[in-house]
Amino acid sequence: MPQRRTQILEAAERLTALVEGLSERRHSGSLDLFRARELLAGAIQLEVG
């Protein structure tokens, strides 16, 4: 079970880092909302299967 918990925490960290990066790009105007949502949805799908 500890290995699974580690995997979950690592996935959460990766997704958090992605959201922070997407947010920064969104606020700077270099990424539109629709594309940010697409990228995040794809990352979530990859992480959770």
Residue pairs with C-beta under 8 A, 6 or more apart in sequence:
11 47
11 48
14 43
14 47
15 40
15 43
15 44
15 47
18 39
18 40
18 43
19 40
22 31
22 36
22 39
22 40
25 31
25 36
26 32
26 33
26 36
